């Protein structure tokens, strides 16, 4: 049956390898790269090696700076004087393995071995907690052994250096080694339906994940008769043959037509062969990173939080906007001034572009943006309607002929949105929130999608860090719903930090 599916979908170019179906053009990995356990171990070693390098750098910095910082009361006496009276150096060297031990206890090396996306912000923040616990618990040990408060200076410098060096070294290590073919994972998606295809498309957009999608596993034709980008390589009964023939190291279960018992058998078969398994949960559209796990006598329950912004939460969010937004305004003003001059030199017209957007509670406000198009851009929109490359009511063209030379640059780096900080300070926008839609776009939102109007629109948010214009309109409003119903201040901070790599990577910016 699987052979018929492959031939029907991809022609007669399919061939057999090691007892399983392998379409022409799919190249098995070499023997050294096989096995999920081997790949996981190597990824954990990359993280461990980066940590050892970073902690060694922090140790050298701490030992080097202390002799020159004796005038700081916190640091106490010079290192030379301290070594004469207390065994600080041998104790200090032990702080590296101690920190590694504490970090391992927090499960960071296990999570990096299993991770699909590599180094992520949540792992980085959890790592900072582990580093802080390790450093300050080491201070207690040093005080007990050395019996001197001078240890406080060493720990203070070491801690400050490690919380910078560790994330940097991890990021460099992942960037250098994560994309290696030796660490790539041969991935099989169980379920060739709409969710499986969506997942496959998202994986294809992120080569940094280093997932090589070998195909789908399902019974019969792909759902909806769609031609998948990679083949349907077999039926559910042929799982073991497909894993062997394709050297599969990760299986993702995405809403297949399998029965409950079949899914259980698939998971157990994968576990027996050391293959990692991920499961796309039902109702994934309303689950977010804020979702927590509960259980009733071993039965796991997902707690789908629906957080309504109380009056107190609204005040907290506003204070956060004013404090952080005020600091960002001071940083943004010189940049806005330089860009304003460049816009004036490049083309005639005003520096700022004002446009009506729908805000919280359906209130209309005028957004601030740096002008990136010619002054007659709005008049030409109807003429260019056929060139629209965005699904839904939004109007986007990658190579928009209305864009100025300076506009092309500032849109690519999202610099045209910097003046929105003025809207934040005026209370019309927030630093984080749903994308502020045009009035006619907002009018298209019906039913549960109108929930996005319960919260102030933001300069950044889930839509922006997920892919901006690469995210379809329908998926964007789902992301907005997830944010509104799962809001927390920590999530706002996380999204602000994730905006930085999203902007630098220019994902979906045009």
C-alpha positions as CSV (number, residue, x, y, z in Angstrom):
1,X,0.0,0.0,0.0
2,X,2.7,2.5,1.0
3,X,4.6,1.7,-2.2
4,X,1.4,2.6,-4.2
5,X,1.1,5.8,-2.3
6,X,4.7,6.9,-3.1
7,X,4.4,5.9,-6.7
8,X,1.1,7.6,-7.2
9,X,2.2,10.8,-5.5
10,X,5.8,11.0,-6.7
11,X,6.0,8.7,-9.7
12,X,8.1,5.6,-10.1
13,X,11.3,7.1,-8.9
14,X,10.9,5.5,-5.4
15,X,13.3,2.8,-4.4
16,X,13.7,0.4,-1.5
17,X,16.4,0.7,1.1
18,X,16.9,-1.6,4.1
19,X,13.4,-2.9,3.8
20,X,11.7,0.4,3.8
21,X,10.5,2.9,1.2
22,X,13.0,5.6,0.3
23,X,12.0,8.0,-2.5
24,X,14.7,9.0,-5.0
25,X,16.7,12.0,-3.7
26,X,16.4,11.2,0.0
27,X,19.9,10.4,1.2
28,X,20.3,8.4,4.4
29,X,22.7,9.8,7.0
30,X,26.1,8.2,7.5
31,X,26.5,5.6,10.2
32,X,28.1,8.1,12.7
33,X,25.0,10.4,12.7
34,X,22.4,7.7,13.5
35,X,20.5,7.4,16.7
36,X,18.5,9.9,18.7
37,X,20.5,9.0,21.8
38,X,23.8,9.7,20.0
39,X,22.5,13.1,18.7
40,X,21.1,14.0,22.1
41,X,24.4,13.2,23.7
42,X,26.3,15.3,21.2
43,X,24.0,18.3,21.7
44,X,24.3,18.0,25.4
45,X,28.1,17.9,25.0
46,X,28.0,21.1,23.0
47,X,26.1,22.9,25.8
48,X,28.5,21.4,28.4
49,X,31.6,22.5,26.5
50,X,30.2,26.0,26.0
51,X,29.5,26.2,29.8
52,X,33.0,25.0,30.7
53,X,34.6,27.6,28.5
54,X,32.3,30.4,29.8
55,X,32.8,29.5,33.4
56,X,36.6,29.3,32.9
57,X,36.5,32.8,31.4
58,X,34.5,34.0,34.3
59,X,36.9,32.4,36.8
60,X,39.9,34.1,35.1
61,X,38.2,37.4,35.1
62,X,37.3,37.1,38.8
63,X,40.8,36.1,39.8
64,X,42.3,38.8,37.6
65,X,40.2,41.8,38.6
66,X,40.3,41.3,42.4
67,X,43.9,42.5,42.9
68,X,43.2,45.8,41.1
69,X,39.9,46.3,42.9
70,X,41.1,46.4,46.5
71,X,39.8,50.0,46.9
72,X,36.3,48.8,46.6
73,X,35.0,48.0,50.1
74,X,33.0,45.0,48.9
75,X,36.1,43.3,47.5
76,X,38.2,43.7,50.6
77,X,41.9,42.9,50.4
78,X,44.0,42.1,47.3
79,X,44.1,38.6,46.0
80,X,47.8,38.2,46.9
81,X,47.1,39.1,50.5
82,X,44.1,36.9,50.7
83,X,46.0,33.9,49.3
84,X,48.6,34.3,52.0
85,X,46.0,33.8,54.8
86,X,43.2,31.8,53.2
87,X,43.1,28.9,50.6
88,X,40.9,30.9,48.2
89,X,42.5,29.8,44.9
90,X,42.0,26.1,45.3
91,X,38.4,26.7,46.5
92,X,37.8,29.2,43.7
93,X,38.8,26.6,41.0
94,X,36.3,24.2,42.4
95,X,33.5,26.6,41.6
96,X,33.5,25.5,37.9
97,X,32.6,21.8,38.6
98,X,30.2,23.0,41.3
99,X,28.4,25.2,38.9
100,X,28.2,22.4,36.3
101,X,26.8,20.1,38.9
102,X,24.1,22.6,39.9
103,X,23.2,23.3,36.3
104,X,22.9,19.6,35.6
105,X,20.6,19.4,38.6
106,X,18.3,22.0,36.9
107,X,18.0,19.7,33.9
108,X,19.5,22.1,31.4
109,X,21.7,19.5,29.7
110,X,18.9,17.0,29.4
111,X,16.6,19.7,27.9
112,X,19.3,20.8,25.4
113,X,19.7,17.1,24.3
114,X,15.9,16.9,23.6
115,X,15.4,20.4,22.2
116,X,14.2,20.9,18.7
117,X,14.9,24.6,18.5
118,X,18.3,24.8,20.1
119,X,19.1,27.6,22.5
120,X,15.9,29.4,23.4
121,X,15.2,32.3,25.7
122,X,13.3,30.2,28.3
123,X,16.3,27.9,28.6
124,X,18.6,30.9,28.9
125,X,16.5,32.4,31.7
126,X,16.3,29.1,33.5
127,X,20.1,28.8,33.1
128,X,20.6,32.2,34.8
129,X,18.6,31.0,37.8
130,X,20.9,27.9,38.0
131,X,24.0,30.0,37.7
132,X,22.8,32.4,40.5
133,X,22.0,29.5,42.8
134,X,25.4,27.9,42.2
135,X,27.3,31.1,42.7
136,X,25.7,32.2,45.9
137,X,25.6,28.8,47.4
138,X,29.4,28.6,46.7
139,X,29.7,31.8,48.7
140,X,28.3,30.1,51.7
141,X,30.7,27.2,51.3
142,X,33.6,29.5,50.9
143,X,32.7,31.5,54.0
144,X,32.5,28.2,56.0
145,X,35.9,27.0,54.6
146,X,37.9,30.3,54.3
147,X,36.1,32.0,57.1
148,X,36.4,35.5,55.5
149,X,34.0,37.9,54.0
150,X,36.5,38.6,51.3
151,X,34.9,35.7,49.4
152,X,32.0,38.0,48.7
153,X,34.1,40.0,46.3
154,X,35.2,37.0,44.3
155,X,31.7,35.6,44.0
156,X,30.3,39.0,43.0
157,X,32.7,39.4,40.2
158,X,32.5,35.7,39.1
159,X,28.6,35.8,39.1
160,X,28.6,39.0,37.1
161,X,31.0,37.5,34.5
162,X,29.3,34.1,34.2
163,X,25.7,35.4,33.6
164,X,27.1,37.2,30.6
165,X,29.7,34.6,29.4
166,X,27.4,31.5,29.6
167,X,24.6,32.7,27.4
168,X,27.1,34.1,24.9
169,X,29.2,30.9,24.7
170,X,26.0,28.8,24.5
171,X,24.7,30.9,21.6
172,X,28.1,30.7,19.8
173,X,28.3,27.0,20.4
174,X,24.9,26.3,19.1
175,X,25.4,28.5,16.1
176,X,28.7,26.8,15.3
177,X,27.7,23.1,15.9
178,X,23.9,22.8,15.9
179,X,23.6,22.8,12.1
180,X,26.2,20.1,11.7
181,X,25.0,17.1,9.7
182,X,26.2,15.0,12.6
183,X,23.5,16.6,14.8
184,X,20.7,16.7,12.3
185,X,17.6,14.7,13.1
186,X,15.7,12.6,10.5
187,X,12.1,13.5,11.3
188,X,8.9,11.6,10.4
189,X,5.5,13.2,10.8
190,X,2.6,10.8,11.6
191,X,-0.4,12.4,10.1
192,X,-0.6,13.9,6.6
193,X,-3.5,16.2,7.3
194,X,-3.8,19.9,7.6
195,X,-1.9,20.1,10.9
196,X,0.8,17.8,9.6
197,X,1.3,19.9,6.5
198,X,1.4,23.1,8.5
199,X,4.0,21.6,10.8
200,X,6.1,20.5,7.9
201,X,6.0,24.0,6.3
202,X,7.1,25.6,9.6
203,X,10.0,23.1,9.9
204,X,11.1,23.9,6.4
205,X,11.2,27.6,7.3
206,X,13.7,27.0,10.1
207,X,16.9,25.3,8.9
208,X,18.5,26.2,12.2
209,X,16.4,23.5,13.8
210,X,18.4,21.0,11.8
211,X,15.4,18.7,11.3
212,X,15.5,16.8,8.0
213,X,11.9,15.9,7.3
214,X,11.9,12.5,5.5
215,X,8.2,12.2,5.0
216,X,4.7,11.6,6.4
217,X,3.2,8.3,7.7
218,X,-0.5,7.8,7.2
219,X,-3.1,5.5,5.9
220,X,-4.5,6.3,2.4
221,X,-4.2,9.5,0.5
222,X,-3.1,12.8,2.2
223,X,-6.0,14.6,3.7
224,X,-7.8,16.9,1.3
225,X,-6.0,15.4,-1.7
226,X,-3.1,17.9,-1.2
227,X,0.3,17.0,-2.6
228,X,2.7,17.1,0.3
229,X,6.2,18.7,-0.1
230,X,7.7,15.4,1.1
231,X,6.3,12.0,0.4
232,X,3.9,9.9,2.3
233,X,6.4,7.1,2.9
234,X,4.2,4.4,4.4
235,X,1.2,3.4,6.3
236,X,0.9,3.2,10.1
237,X,1.6,-0.5,10.1
238,X,4.9,0.1,8.4
239,X,6.3,2.3,11.1
240,X,9.2,0.0,12.1
241,X,10.3,-0.5,8.5
242,X,10.2,3.2,7.9
243,X,12.2,4.0,11.0
244,X,14.9,1.5,10.0
245,X,15.0,2.5,6.3
246,X,15.1,6.2,6.8
247,X,17.3,6.2,10.0
248,X,14.5,8.2,11.7
249,X,15.5,9.7,15.0
250,X,12.5,11.8,15.8
251,X,8.7,11.2,15.2
252,X,6.1,13.9,15.5
253,X,2.5,12.8,15.9
254,X,0.2,15.4,14.3
255,X,-3.5,14.4,14.2
256,X,-3.3,11.2,12.1
257,X,-6.3,9.0,11.4
258,X,-4.9,6.4,13.8
259,X,-7.0,5.0,16.6
260,X,-6.0,5.6,20.2
261,X,-4.4,2.2,20.6
262,X,-2.4,2.7,17.4
263,X,-1.0,5.9,18.7
264,X,0.0,4.2,21.9
265,X,1.7,1.4,19.9
266,X,3.6,4.0,17.8
267,X,4.9,5.8,20.9
268,X,6.0,2.6,22.5
269,X,7.6,1.3,19.3
270,X,9.6,4.5,19.0
271,X,10.6,4.4,22.7
272,X,11.9,0.8,22.2
273,X,14.1,2.0,19.4
274,X,15.4,5.2,21.1
275,X,13.5,7.4,18.8
276,X,12.3,10.7,20.3
277,X,8.5,11.4,20.1
278,X,6.7,14.7,20.1
279,X,2.9,14.9,20.1
280,X,0.9,17.9,18.8
281,X,-1.8,18.3,21.5
282,X,-5.5,18.6,20.6
283,X,-6.8,22.2,20.7
284,X,-3.2,23.4,20.3
285,X,-4.5,26.7,18.9
286,X,-5.4,27.8,22.4
287,X,-2.4,26.5,24.2
288,X,0.5,28.8,24.9
289,X,3.8,28.8,26.8
290,X,1.8,29.8,29.8
291,X,-0.1,26.5,29.8
292,X,0.6,24.5,32.9
293,X,0.3,20.8,33.6
294,X,-1.8,19.3,36.4
295,X,-2.8,15.7,37.1
296,X,-5.4,13.5,38.7
297,X,-3.9,10.3,39.9
298,X,-1.5,10.0,37.0
299,X,-3.8,11.4,34.3
300,X,-2.2,14.6,33.0
301,X,-4.4,17.7,32.6
302,X,-3.5,20.8,30.7
303,X,-4.5,23.9,32.5
304,X,-5.7,26.4,29.8
305,X,-5.4,29.7,31.6
306,X,-7.9,32.4,30.6
307,X,-6.5,35.4,32.4
308,X,-8.7,38.5,32.3
309,X,-6.7,41.6,32.9
310,X,-7.9,42.9,36.2
311,X,-7.7,46.5,37.2
312,X,-4.5,45.7,39.2
313,X,-3.0,43.9,36.2
314,X,-3.8,46.8,34.0
315,X,-2.0,49.2,36.3
316,X,1.0,46.9,36.6
317,X,1.2,46.6,32.8
318,X,0.9,50.4,32.4
319,X,3.7,51.0,35.0
320,X,5.9,48.6,33.2
321,X,5.2,50.4,29.9
322,X,6.1,53.8,31.4
323,X,9.3,52.7,33.1
324,X,10.7,50.5,30.3
325,X,9.2,52.7,27.6
326,X,10.7,55.8,29.1
327,X,14.2,54.3,29.0
328,X,13.6,53.1,25.4
329,X,12.4,56.6,24.4
330,X,15.7,58.1,25.5
331,X,17.6,55.5,23.4
332,X,15.3,55.8,20.4
333,X,15.2,59.6,20.1
334,X,18.8,60.0,18.6
335,X,18.1,57.2,16.1
336,X,14.7,58.7,15.1
337,X,16.5,62.0,14.6
338,X,19.1,60.5,12.2
339,X,16.5,58.5,10.3
340,X,14.2,61.6,10.0
341,X,17.1,63.5,8.3
342,X,17.7,60.6,5.9
343,X,14.0,60.5,5.0
344,X,13.9,64.2,4.3
345,X,17.0,64.0,2.1
346,X,15.7,60.9,0.2
347,X,12.2,62.0,-0.8
348,X,9.7,64.8,-0.4
349,X,7.0,64.6,2.2
350,X,6.6,64.5,6.0
351,X,8.9,62.5,8.3
352,X,6.1,60.7,10.1
353,X,3.3,58.7,8.7
354,X,0.0,58.8,10.7
355,X,-2.7,56.2,10.2
356,X,-5.9,55.3,12.1
357,X,-5.7,52.0,14.0
358,X,-8.1,50.2,16.2
359,X,-7.1,50.2,19.9
360,X,-8.4,48.7,23.1
361,X,-12.1,48.6,23.5
362,X,-12.6,49.6,19.8
363,X,-11.2,53.1,20.3
364,X,-9.5,54.5,17.2
365,X,-6.1,56.2,17.5
366,X,-3.5,57.5,15.1
367,X,-0.3,55.5,15.0
368,X,3.2,57.1,14.6
369,X,5.5,55.5,12.0
370,X,8.5,56.8,10.1
371,X,7.4,57.4,6.5
372,X,8.8,54.6,4.3
373,X,6.8,55.2,1.2
374,X,6.2,58.0,-1.3
375,X,3.5,60.5,-0.3
376,X,1.0,59.1,-2.9
377,X,1.3,55.5,-1.6
378,X,-2.3,55.3,-0.3
379,X,-3.7,56.5,-3.7
380,X,-1.9,53.7,-5.5
381,X,-3.0,50.9,-3.2
382,X,-6.1,50.2,-5.3
383,X,-4.1,49.9,-8.5
384,X,-1.7,47.4,-6.9
385,X,-4.4,45.3,-5.3
386,X,-3.7,42.4,-7.6
387,X,-0.1,42.3,-6.3
388,X,-1.1,41.7,-2.7
389,X,1.0,38.8,-1.3
390,X,-0.8,38.5,2.1
391,X,-3.7,36.3,2.9
392,X,-6.7,37.9,4.5
393,X,-7.7,41.6,4.7
394,X,-4.1,42.9,5.1
395,X,-2.2,44.4,2.2
396,X,1.5,43.5,1.8
397,X,3.9,43.3,-1.1
398,X,7.5,42.2,-0.6
399,X,9.0,44.4,-3.3
400,X,6.5,47.3,-3.0
401,X,7.1,49.8,-5.7
402,X,5.8,52.6,-3.5
403,X,8.7,52.2,-1.0
404,X,11.5,54.8,-1.0
405,X,15.1,53.9,-0.9
406,X,15.5,54.7,2.8
407,X,12.1,53.1,3.4
408,X,13.3,49.8,2.0
409,X,16.1,49.8,4.6
410,X,14.1,50.9,7.7
411,X,11.3,48.5,6.9
412,X,13.7,45.6,6.7
413,X,15.1,46.4,10.1
414,X,11.7,47.5,11.5
415,X,13.1,50.9,12.3
416,X,10.0,52.6,10.8
417,X,8.1,51.4,13.9
418,X,10.4,53.1,16.4
419,X,8.1,56.2,16.8
420,X,5.3,53.9,18.1
421,X,7.1,54.4,21.4
422,X,5.3,57.8,21.5
423,X,2.0,55.9,21.3
424,X,3.1,53.8,24.2
425,X,3.9,56.8,26.3
426,X,0.5,58.3,25.5
427,X,-1.3,55.1,26.6
428,X,-2.6,54.3,23.1
429,X,-0.3,51.3,22.7
430,X,1.7,49.0,25.0
431,X,5.2,47.6,24.6
432,X,3.7,44.1,24.1
433,X,0.3,43.2,22.8
434,X,-1.7,42.3,19.7
435,X,-0.8,43.9,16.4
436,X,-2.7,47.2,16.0
437,X,-5.0,46.6,13.0
438,X,-6.3,49.1,10.5
439,X,-9.9,50.0,11.3
440,X,-11.2,48.0,8.3
441,X,-9.0,45.0,9.2
442,X,-10.3,45.1,12.7
443,X,-13.9,45.1,11.4
444,X,-13.2,41.7,9.9
445,X,-12.7,40.2,13.4
446,X,-15.8,38.4,14.6
447,X,-16.8,36.3,17.6
448,X,-13.9,35.1,19.7
449,X,-11.3,36.9,17.6
450,X,-12.7,40.2,19.0
451,X,-11.1,39.2,22.3
452,X,-7.9,40.9,20.9
453,X,-9.7,44.3,21.6
454,X,-9.7,43.5,25.4
455,X,-6.1,44.5,25.7
456,X,-4.0,47.5,24.4
457,X,-2.2,46.8,21.1
458,X,1.5,46.5,21.3
459,X,4.7,47.4,19.5
460,X,5.7,43.8,19.6
461,X,4.0,40.5,20.4
462,X,3.5,36.9,19.5
463,X,2.9,37.8,15.8
464,X,6.0,39.8,15.5
465,X,8.4,37.3,17.1
466,X,6.8,34.3,15.3
467,X,7.3,35.6,11.8
468,X,5.4,38.9,11.1
469,X,4.3,39.0,7.5
470,X,5.1,35.4,7.0
471,X,2.2,34.5,9.4
472,X,-1.2,34.3,7.8
473,X,-4.0,36.6,9.1
474,X,-6.1,33.8,10.5
475,X,-3.1,32.5,12.4
476,X,-2.2,36.0,13.6
477,X,-5.6,36.5,15.3
478,X,-5.2,33.1,16.9
479,X,-1.9,34.2,18.4
480,X,-3.5,37.4,19.6
481,X,-6.2,35.3,21.3
482,X,-3.5,33.2,23.0
483,X,-1.8,36.3,24.3
484,X,-4.9,38.0,25.6
485,X,-6.2,34.9,27.4
486,X,-2.8,34.0,28.9
487,X,-1.2,37.3,29.8
488,X,1.5,37.6,32.4
489,X,4.2,40.2,33.0
490,X,6.9,37.6,32.7
491,X,5.5,36.7,29.2
492,X,5.7,40.4,28.3
493,X,9.4,40.5,29.3
494,X,10.1,37.2,27.4
495,X,8.5,38.6,24.2
496,X,10.5,41.8,24.4
497,X,13.7,39.9,24.7
498,X,12.7,37.6,21.8
499,X,12.0,40.6,19.7
500,X,15.7,41.3,19.4
501,X,16.7,38.2,17.5
502,X,13.5,38.4,15.5
503,X,14.4,42.0,14.3
504,X,18.1,41.1,13.7
505,X,17.0,38.1,11.7
506,X,14.6,40.3,9.7
507,X,12.0,37.5,9.8
508,X,8.9,38.5,7.7
509,X,9.9,42.1,7.5
510,X,9.1,43.9,4.3
